[in-house]
Amino acid sequence: MSVLALRLAGPLQSWGAASRFTRRTTESAPTKSGVVGLLASAAGIDRDDETRLAPLAALRFGVRIDQPGTRIRDFQTAHHAVTEASMPLSERFYLADAVFVAAVEGDHALLTNLRDALRTPAYPPFLGRRSCPPTEPLCLDLYKGARLEDVLANVPWQASAWYRKRRQAPQNLVVLREIGAGESARNADVLRDQPVSFDAAHRRHALRTVISDPVPLPIAADGSSTDDHDPFDALAALEEESD
């Protein structure tokens, strides 16, 4: 088994698990169906190609909350394309300025293909909704022979540079992951985001078991949390000089 790790960061993200037309909510962390859909899109797999989607849905999934972000609400209006009648006002919820480390565990050859697809995606990737593009390359690394738990515990903290400057570093990060083989499901939660079918005519999702684990804040070998580059550092320096 191997593990493919992703960094999911952008101005807005939205990961719905139970939404109706007039109220589109978001979970506090990426859903498995959303990340599997992202990987399938990058690989050019059609929604109704269940033969190619099944191996992706079978991957073991986990996510680490590195920067929780802020939940925001947007109101949207729409008109019928034919009659031009007004449609009901809808609410859309998003996570602003959030950063997550998502990881999938499975066959090394499959994950290698997915890593390559993320580098040259067949379709533009998005973070839950088409209006939510990522700000940086998605792929962090492919870890051959690794376990999901170990990767999520050891990938350096991926919070944005501005966030780390303004907030005190937490002692622990929250990991939400599927249980491993032979692992007890006691104190676990269930989410209905296990993809069964992405077909637009009859999307289906099953329940999956999720464990919440705190992990110590991981740091890089040089003692840093992640890349300290911040494109706004130059502007901050100019502001200090002008004061």
DAWO-V433965 format. One record per run of one state. SS is the DSSP state (A for helix, B for strand, O for the rest). FROM is the first residue (numbers start at 1). TO is the last residue. If there is no record, write none. Layout:
# DAWO-V433965
SS:FROM:TO / SS:FROM:TO
This chain:
# DAWO-V433965
O:1:1 / B:2:13 / O:14:19 / B:20:20 / O:21:22 / B:23:24 / O:25:31 / A:32:42 / O:43:49 / A:50:57 / O:58:59 / B:60:67 / O:68:69 / B:70:76 / O:77:78 / B:79:79 / O:80:85 / B:86:86 / O:87:89 / B:90:106 / O:107:107 / A:108:119 / O:120:138 / B:139:144 / O:145:147 / A:148:154 / O:155:160 / A:161:166 / O:167:171 / B:172:178 / O:179:188 / B:189:197 / O:198:203 / B:204:216 / O:217:232 / A:233:242 / O:243:243
